[in-house]
């Protein structure tokens, strides 16, 4: 049995697009699409952590497992720690935090993240892709990551910083993808740390790790994704997936 667990944090009260987990594309909700994508990776068990019974019921309707969590969490990572505590499985060594608004994330990229993170025993690992345009660079809804050195598919690099918008030009600047893999000790440490001022100001939970000297290794993904942060993102995603169908 795999000792990697995938937990998808999800809630209805997203600031920019309330109710987005249950928005439908071709009759299937966004959260159900992400859940099915995670299952198809065949890395390990998949669970949705949510504060909303309506999301839990949607996952159960799709033959999945959901765990109800507190409404007081300030980040998805805090939510997945509570869910993990409720599972009480001492055999789990790694936890993947897959954000519930990334239905286009590639299965092979998730598998590659898991493989590299485990092989190198990283505390925290995540994915990024090359920046495609200035439009993305200036979009505050798309998070960017700066790395110490240039990353490649086989050579991860440590993250130096994360930004929403940056006027400073960086040599190694990438578009971040909403997924993290934690070792269980690193996730526990993260949860017990106080939120930093930059985390609160920029709404970037990963800054809590960096500012407390917990390294985040960035792995290059092969395929682009469209995260659903706004109504426009949802419309664009609908066009892509409905066209494919």
Backbone torsions as a table, in degrees:
resi	resn	phi	psi	omega
1	UNK	NA	140.4	-178.3
2	UNK	-67.5	144.4	175.1
3	UNK	-103.9	19.5	171.7
4	UNK	-107.1	133.1	-179.9
5	UNK	-118.7	135.8	174.8
6	UNK	-102.8	123.9	175.4
7	UNK	-120.7	129.6	-179.7
8	UNK	-108.0	108.8	176.5
9	UNK	-78.4	138.2	-177.2
10	UNK	-152.6	142.9	177.2
11	UNK	-151.6	156.8	-176.6
12	UNK	-82.0	-21.6	-170.2
13	UNK	-94.4	40.4	176.4
14	UNK	-60.0	136.9	-173.6
15	UNK	-63.1	-44.4	-174.0
16	UNK	-87.5	-25.6	-178.9
17	UNK	-146.8	79.2	-178.7
18	UNK	-58.2	140.5	177.4
19	UNK	79.5	8.9	-172.8
20	UNK	-63.8	-29.4	-179.8
21	UNK	-57.7	-29.8	-176.5
22	UNK	-100.8	4.4	172.4
23	UNK	-63.9	137.7	-172.1
24	UNK	-108.0	147.1	174.4
25	UNK	-131.4	118.5	-175.1
26	UNK	53.9	38.8	175.2
27	UNK	82.4	-0.4	-178.6
28	UNK	-120.2	132.6	-177.6
29	UNK	-69.3	157.9	179.3
30	UNK	-61.2	-43.9	-178.0
31	UNK	-66.6	-35.2	177.6
32	UNK	-66.8	-36.9	178.1
33	UNK	-64.6	-43.6	179.6
34	UNK	-66.2	-42.4	178.7
35	UNK	-59.5	-46.8	180.0
36	UNK	-66.2	-34.5	177.0
37	UNK	-64.2	-44.2	179.3
38	UNK	-63.1	-42.2	179.2
39	UNK	-62.2	-39.8	-176.7
40	UNK	-69.0	-14.7	175.7
41	UNK	-67.6	-29.4	-179.0
42	UNK	57.1	40.0	177.0
43	UNK	-87.3	-40.4	-177.2
44	UNK	178.9	-171.6	-178.8
45	UNK	-64.1	147.5	-179.2
46	UNK	-119.4	132.1	-179.7
47	UNK	-134.2	143.4	172.5
48	UNK	-103.2	128.6	177.5
49	UNK	-105.4	119.0	-174.2
50	UNK	-145.1	153.8	174.7
51	UNK	-93.9	-3.7	-172.5
52	UNK	-113.8	123.3	179.5
53	UNK	-61.6	-31.0	-178.4
54	UNK	-65.9	-34.3	175.6
55	UNK	-72.8	-42.4	177.9
56	UNK	-58.5	-41.3	179.3
57	UNK	-66.9	-35.5	177.8
58	UNK	-64.3	-41.2	178.8
59	UNK	-67.6	-42.4	178.6
60	UNK	-63.1	-35.9	177.5
61	UNK	-63.9	-28.0	177.7
62	UNK	-96.4	23.1	175.8
63	UNK	60.9	37.3	179.2
64	UNK	-117.2	179.1	179.8
65	UNK	-111.2	130.6	177.2
66	UNK	-127.8	145.3	177.9
67	UNK	-121.3	127.6	178.4
68	UNK	-80.0	133.4	-177.5
69	UNK	-124.7	175.3	180.0
70	UNK	-64.2	153.1	175.8
71	UNK	-86.8	-1.5	-171.9
72	UNK	-92.9	-0.8	-176.9
73	UNK	-69.7	141.2	179.5
74	UNK	-96.2	-7.9	179.2
75	UNK	-150.5	160.3	177.4
76	UNK	-63.8	-34.4	-178.8
77	UNK	-67.6	-38.9	174.9
78	UNK	-61.2	-38.6	-179.5
79	UNK	-65.9	-41.3	-177.8
80	UNK	-70.1	-28.0	176.4
81	UNK	-65.6	-42.7	177.1
82	UNK	-61.0	-44.2	179.4
83	UNK	-61.5	-41.8	179.5
84	UNK	-63.6	-39.5	178.3
85	UNK	-61.7	-35.8	-179.0
86	UNK	-73.0	-25.2	179.8
87	UNK	-71.8	-38.6	179.4
88	UNK	55.9	54.3	178.3
89	UNK	-115.7	103.6	-175.9
90	UNK	-73.7	-10.0	-178.7
91	UNK	-82.1	-15.5	179.8
92	UNK	-73.7	128.6	-179.9
93	UNK	-111.0	-27.1	-178.7
94	UNK	-134.0	144.0	178.1
95	UNK	-127.8	126.7	175.4
96	UNK	-96.6	124.9	174.1
97	UNK	-97.2	100.6	179.2
98	UNK	-101.4	116.9	-177.2
99	UNK	-67.1	141.5	-172.5
100	UNK	-76.6	5.2	-180.0
101	UNK	-118.3	29.3	-179.8
102	UNK	-121.9	60.7	-175.9
103	UNK	-68.5	-13.3	-179.7
104	UNK	-98.5	2.7	-179.6
105	UNK	-59.4	140.6	-173.1
106	UNK	-83.2	135.7	-179.5
107	UNK	-58.4	-43.5	-178.0
108	UNK	-67.0	-31.5	176.5
109	UNK	-68.5	-37.7	176.4
110	UNK	-64.4	-44.7	179.3
111	UNK	-62.7	-39.3	-179.8
112	UNK	-66.8	-40.2	175.7
113	UNK	-56.9	-48.9	-178.6
114	UNK	-62.1	-43.8	-177.6
115	UNK	-64.5	-47.8	-177.1
116	UNK	-69.1	-42.0	-179.9
117	UNK	-62.2	-41.3	-179.8
118	UNK	-70.4	-43.2	-178.2
119	UNK	-60.6	-40.6	-176.7
120	UNK	-94.0	-2.3	180.0
121	UNK	55.4	45.3	178.8
122	UNK	-69.7	143.0	172.7
123	UNK	-66.9	-50.8	177.7
124	UNK	-138.1	135.8	175.6
125	UNK	-135.3	152.2	-179.5
126	UNK	-147.2	178.2	-178.7
127	UNK	-116.5	153.6	174.4
128	UNK	-151.9	161.0	175.2
129	UNK	-130.3	164.6	179.4
130	UNK	-66.9	141.8	176.8
131	UNK	-66.8	132.4	-175.6
132	UNK	-97.0	-27.6	-174.5
133	UNK	-158.2	164.5	175.9
134	UNK	-68.1	-26.0	178.1
135	UNK	-60.2	-42.3	177.7
136	UNK	-68.7	-40.5	-178.8
137	UNK	-58.3	-36.3	-176.2
138	UNK	-97.8	6.4	179.9
139	UNK	-91.7	112.6	-176.1
140	UNK	-69.3	-16.3	178.9
141	UNK	-82.1	-10.8	179.2
142	UNK	-108.2	116.8	-176.6
143	UNK	-79.0	139.8	177.4
144	UNK	-115.5	150.7	179.8
145	UNK	-125.6	140.4	176.5
146	UNK	-106.9	132.2	178.9
147	UNK	-114.4	158.2	-177.8
148	UNK	-64.0	-44.3	178.9
149	UNK	-129.7	171.3	177.2
150	UNK	-65.7	135.3	-180.0
151	UNK	-99.0	153.2	175.3
152	UNK	-135.1	176.3	-176.8
153	UNK	-62.7	-27.2	-178.3
154	UNK	-110.6	-0.7	-175.7
155	UNK	-131.2	89.7	176.4
156	UNK	-67.3	160.3	177.1
157	UNK	-136.3	155.7	178.8
158	UNK	-73.9	140.1	174.6
159	UNK	-75.2	139.2	175.6
160	UNK	-97.4	-39.6	-177.5
161	UNK	-161.7	163.7	174.0
162	UNK	-125.9	143.0	-178.4
163	UNK	-136.7	157.9	165.0
164	UNK	-96.6	-51.9	173.2
165	UNK	-135.5	133.6	178.7
166	UNK	-134.0	128.6	177.0
167	UNK	-81.0	-18.2	179.6
168	UNK	-78.8	140.4	178.7
169	UNK	-92.1	129.3	179.8
170	UNK	-114.5	150.2	178.6
171	UNK	-74.7	-40.8	-177.6
172	UNK	-115.9	83.8	-173.1
173	UNK	-120.4	125.8	-174.1
174	UNK	-134.5	159.8	174.1
175	UNK	-84.8	125.6	-177.8
176	UNK	-80.2	146.9	175.7
177	UNK	-113.1	138.7	-171.5
178	UNK	-75.1	71.2	176.4
179	UNK	-154.4	142.1	176.2
180	UNK	-136.6	147.7	169.9
181	UNK	-118.9	125.7	-178.3
182	UNK	-114.2	143.3	161.1
183	UNK	-74.7	151.7	-178.3
184	UNK	-58.3	-44.2	177.8
185	UNK	-60.4	-37.7	179.9
186	UNK	-68.0	-39.2	179.0
187	UNK	-65.4	-41.3	177.9
188	UNK	-62.7	-44.1	179.3
189	UNK	-61.9	-44.7	179.8
190	UNK	-57.8	-47.7	-177.0
191	UNK	-60.3	-37.5	-175.6
192	UNK	-82.9	-5.3	176.8
193	UNK	-83.7	148.3	175.5
194	UNK	-73.6	148.3	175.8
195	UNK	-64.3	138.2	179.4
196	UNK	-87.7	164.2	180.0
197	UNK	-63.3	-40.6	179.1
198	UNK	-67.4	-35.8	176.3
199	UNK	-60.0	-45.1	-179.8
200	UNK	-66.8	-45.4	-175.9
201	UNK	-65.6	-44.7	-174.2
202	UNK	-96.6	-7.1	-177.1
203	UNK	56.8	48.1	178.4
204	UNK	-127.7	98.3	-174.4
205	UNK	-64.3	-26.2	-178.0
206	UNK	-65.0	-19.6	177.9
207	UNK	-67.2	-25.0	176.3
208	UNK	-61.3	-40.2	179.2
209	UNK	-68.9	-52.2	-176.8
210	UNK	-59.7	-41.4	-176.6
211	UNK	-75.8	-7.5	174.0
212	UNK	-113.7	23.0	172.9
213	UNK	64.1	27.3	172.2
214	UNK	-95.6	114.8	-175.9
215	UNK	-69.0	142.2	173.1
216	UNK	-117.7	117.3	178.7
217	UNK	-92.3	134.1	-176.3
218	UNK	-105.5	127.3	-178.8
219	UNK	-111.6	135.8	-177.3
220	UNK	-77.1	126.5	176.2
221	UNK	-87.4	157.5	-179.1
222	UNK	-94.4	-25.7	-176.0
223	UNK	-121.4	143.0	179.6
224	UNK	-73.5	159.4	177.6
225	UNK	-135.9	162.6	172.4
226	UNK	-123.2	108.5	175.2
227	UNK	-78.9	151.2	-178.2
228	UNK	-102.5	97.4	179.2
229	UNK	-110.2	-27.3	-175.3
230	UNK	-132.6	169.9	176.7
231	UNK	-60.4	-37.1	178.5
232	UNK	-64.5	-39.3	176.1
233	UNK	-60.0	-42.8	-179.4
234	UNK	-62.9	-44.5	179.6
235	UNK	-62.8	-42.1	179.5
236	UNK	-64.9	-41.7	178.8
237	UNK	-64.8	-40.9	177.3
238	UNK	-58.1	-43.6	-179.6
239	UNK	-61.1	-43.4	-178.1
240	UNK	-65.7	-51.2	-174.5
241	UNK	-73.6	-35.1	178.9
242	UNK	-73.8	-28.8	175.6
243	UNK	-69.2	-41.2	178.4
244	UNK	-63.3	-34.7	-178.7
245	UNK	-73.7	NA	NA
